[in-house]
Amino acid sequence: MKIDISCSNVDLTPAFAEYIEEKIGSCGDVVKRFEKSRDLILFFKMVRTTKHQHGDVFVAEAMIQLPGKTIHAKATGSDARAVVDDIKDELKIELRKQKERAVSRERNKK
């Protein structure tokens, strides 16, 4: 799985990019089942907004196109790394659901 990272108003340092790839890349174990026919690309975008009363707010979104389904995840918070962790958790939940559905369909065909 390839991860395409884009950021707006956030400094994408090599350390932060590595952190994103490490955390989001851990979802790769779940999507291996879907990578048989093609390489999957996960699009990750983080934006820092400053039009709030209590400081910076980070908004992150992730999207991955699986065969027959697009998985979206979104998280918001005041700590960029915590937002990445929240996205990872939400993606894993959604990807596991999709994987279970695919396994169930295969079993029902037999």
Buried (B, 14 or more C-beta within 10 A) or exposed (E): BEBEBEBEEBEEEEEBEEBBBEBBBEBBEBBEBBEEEEEBEBBBBBBBEEEEEEEBBBBBBBBBBBEEBEBEBBBEBEEBEEBBBBBBBBBBEBBEEBBEEBEEEEEEEE
